[in-house]
Amino acid sequence: MIITKTPYRISLFGGGTDHPSWYKKHGGEVISFAIDKYCYISTRILPPFFDHRYRIAYSKVETVDDFKKILHPVVREAIRKFSPNLSLEIHHDGDLPARTGIGSSSAFTVGLINSLLILQDKLISSRELANEAIELEQIDLMENVGSQDQIACTLGGMNYIEFGGNLNWEATPMALSSDFQESITNRIVMIYTGITRMSSDIQANLLIDLDKKLTTMQRTTELTRECRKIFEEEGDLDLIGDMLVESWSLKREMNNLAITPALDDVWDKAKLAGALGGKVLGAGGGGFCMFWVKEDGREEFLNNFNLGTYVPVRISNIGSTCILK
């Protein structure tokens, strides 16, 4: 049996510029970091004593005799590409709910591909693993998703990721001192709103008339660069709050499905509770929000903000890895 552990992620700045429809023409830049909440995939070769060849357990349980009959699209296509001749039992467990903006879909894809390859003693690099996940989601499944999540979930840590050309990307790890990383962690308050949504559907709306959003997308890239400079110089973290406020408005301009009236209401309550800034994670529309608070201000914020579910998180320096073989 193989068990892989793959982190979810928080995308801080640059979301949208990592979509190939944009970065093939204009390039893209993103800052994101893996968090200490994980997707676990356990995979084993099914013994030849059952009347089915595949048993897939996630929010549903599927037992079929042909992988083409598997309903879960990622599982079906991953088996088709990487292990079509194996009889398999696959279980998924996640620390956080799916379709909530923390990169759960890509974490699942990365972890599953990693499991199927390790099960067959096929070793590939982290870069190859991220590229395989990108190709599966964007090309094989034709989903409207970007390219940052697969990279973040594969590599772990905090990264500055640059995109350009067809599938050209470079991830530069952000070398943060332990004290500065702790300061960042202490500013983050992640709240689950309870609203689930389909990221691919919301992303599709972002891609409409994308070239007409040039100014907004370019400003998104500028904010990413400004954040990188603050982190590299270990500068004033209060400034990140102001940048997130601007990013909230930019996200609404780029995609009117990303920021709903309900989420604006959440943001208004967060400001009253003392948040310096905030963002809807992932494509938007619901799921998790991340709020940025003043130094040592988390407890006061939570005392004043009685909405949703608080989930404590830290930066995880571990990417997708095998924890049992």
N, C-alpha and C positions, 0 to 999 in steps of 0.2 A: 504493500500500500504506500502511496505517495500523498503527503499533505503539504500543500503550499500555503504560504502566508503572504498576502499582498496588501500594502497600505492603501487607504483612501487618501484623498488630497484636498487641500484648500488652494484654489487659484486666487492669488492676491490682486494682480493687475495684468492686463493684456488680453483678457478673455475676448474671443471673437477674432482676434488677429491670427489665431492658430488654426483657423479653418482654411483648407487648401484653396477654396474659391477666392480667398483674400490673399494669402501669403504667396501663392504662385505668381501674382502680379506685383505685390507691394512689400512682401516680406512680413514677418510677424515677430513679436517679442512678448514673452510672458514671464512673470515670476510666480512660482507656485511652490508649495511644500507638502510633503507627505505628513500624515498625522498618525498618531498611535492608536488608530482604530483600523481593523483589518477584515479582509475577506479571506476565508479559509476554504480551500478546495481539497477534498480527499478523493483520490482516484485509485481504483484497483482493477486488475484484470479479473473478470468474472469467471469463477470456476464453471466447468462444463456440466453442471448438474441442474440447470434451470431451463424452463421452457421459454425464456427470453434471453436476448443477447445484451440488452442495455437496461440498466436501471438508473434513472436520473432523479435525484431528490433535491428540490429547491423549495419554493413556496408550494409547488405541486410535486407529485411523484409520478414519473412516467416509467412504464415497463413495456418495451417494444422488442421486436425481433429483427428490425432493420433500422439503421441509423437515419435513413431517409424519413422515417415516420416520427422522429423526435420533434416535438412541437417547439421546444426552446431553440430559437434560431442560432444563438451563439454556440450552444453545445452541438447542435446538428452540423453546423458548418466547420467547427473546430475538429470534430471527429472525421468529417469528410476529408479535410486537408491533412491532418496530422496522424490519424490512427484508424483508417477505415477498415482494417482487418482484425482489430482487437474487439473482444467482448468486454464491456466495461460497466463498472458501477461508479457513479460520480455523485458526491454529496457537496452541497454548498451550505456554508454557515457564514453569517456576516455580523459584525459588531453594530452596524447601523443599517437602517432601512434603505431599500433601493429607491431609485428615482427621486433623490432628494438633494442633488447638487454636489455630492462629495466624491464624484468620480467612481461610483460603485459599479457601473456597467463596464468601464474599462478595467477596473481592478479585477472583476470577475473574468473578463476576457484574458487579461495578462496571466492571472493565476491558473486558469484552465489550460492555456497553451503551455505554460511552464510545466504543469503537472503531466500533460500528455507526452511531452518530450522527455522529461526526466524518467517517466515510467519506461521508456524505450531506450534509456541511456544515451539520448541525443543531447549533447551540450551545445548551446549557442550563447553568444554574448548578450549582454543587457541591451545593447543597441539593436541587435537582430530581433530580440524578443519584443521590444517596443515596436519595431517596424512590422513584425508579423501581426501584432494586435491592431495596429493602425490599418493594415491592409484588410484584415478580416472584417473590421467594422465599416470601413469606408468603401471598400471595393467589393468584397464578397457579399456583404449584407446591405450595401448602399444606404447606410444610415447618415443622417445629417449631423455628423459629429466632427469636432476638431481633432487636433493631433497632440495636444498637450497632456491629456489625462493618462494616456498609455505610457508616455515617457515618465511622468511624475510617479506613477504607480510602480513602474519597473525599477527606477533608480533609487527612490527614497531621498530623504534630505530636502533642503531648499535649493532650488535651481533657477538660474536665469536661462531661459530657453529661447533660441533664435531660430526662425523658420525662413526658408526661401527656396525657390525653385520647385521641383516636383515633390520630392520627399527628402529634402535636405534640412537637417536640423543639427544644432549643437547645443548641448546642455552644459552650462558652466556652474559647478557647485558654488554656492555662496559660503565663503569661509567666515563663519561668525564665531566670535569668542563665546565661551560658555556663558559668561555673564550677560552678553548682549542677546544671545539666543533666549536666555531666561527672561530678559526684559520683554522681548517680543511675545513670548508665551504668556506672560502675565497680563498683556494688553488684550488678549484674544478672549472673547466670550462667544461661544457657538450655541445657537438656540435653534431647536427644531420647531418649526411652525406647525407641523402636522399636515401640511398640504403636499400631496404627491403630484407629480406631473411627468410627462414624457419629454425628456430633453431633446430628442430628435425632432419632435413637433415644433418646439419653441425655436430651435436652431433654424428650422426651415424658414421661419418668418424673418429671422435675422438676415438670411441670404437674399431676400427680395430686394432688388435695386441696390445691391451692395456698393457698387461704384459711386452711387449718389451720396454715400455716407462717408466719403473720403476724409473730410475735416474731422468728424467725430472719431473715426478709427485712428487717424493720425494722433489725435490728442490722447487716445487710449495708450498708444505706444509711448508717447512722451511721459505719461504718468509712470509707465513701467520703468523707463530709464531713470526718472527722478527717484523712484523707490530703490532701485539698484544702488544709486549713489549714496542715499541715506544709509542703507545697510552696509555698504562697503566702508564708509567713513564712520560707521557707528554713530550716526548723527541723532538729531532730535526726533524721537518717535512720535511726538505729538503731531508732527507734520503729516504723518500717514493718515491720521484722522481726517484732516482737511482734504487730502487726496481721495479718500474713500467717499467723502460727501460728493465730490465732483464726479467720481466714477459712477455713483448711483444715478446721477442725472444723465450721464453719457449712455449708460445701459438702457435707460428709458428711451432716449433718442434713437438708439440703434435698433431697438426691438420693442414695440409697444406691448408685446405679450410677456416680456421679462419682468416688468414692474407693474403689478396689479394694484388696484385701490386697496385691497386687503394688505398687501406688503407695504404700501405707503403708510397705512395706519400703524403697522408694526414699527416702521422707522420713526414715525412721529412719537410713539410711546418710548422708543429707545432713546431718542434725543432728550426727552423729559427726564428719563432715568439717569442721564449723564453720559451717554455715548458720544465720543468725539467723531465717530464715523461708523459706517456699516456697509455691508454689501450682501446681496442675495447670491448664494453660492451656485456655481454652475451656470446653466443656461438661464436660470431665473424661473419665475412663475410660481414658486413655492419652495418646499423643502427646507433646507437649513439657511439661516442667516448668520453671518459673522459680524459681531460688533467690536469696535476698537475703543478701549477705555483708557482713561489716564492711568499713570503709574500707580499701582496699588489701589486701583479704583474698582476692581471686579466685584468685591463684596458689596460695596455701596450700590453699584449698578443692579446687581441681582436682587437686593432688598427693595429697590424701587421699581423693578421691571417684572411684573407678575404675568408673564405671557410665554406660552410655549414651554419647552423642556430644555434645561441647560445641560449641555454635554461637555465636560472638561476634556480638553485635548492638549497634546504637546507635539512638537515637531519630532517626527520619526526619521532617523537616519538609516533605517533599514528598508530596502526595496523588496521586490518580490523574491522570496527565498523558499527553499525546501526545508521544512522543519521535521519531517519524518520520511524515511526511506527504508 
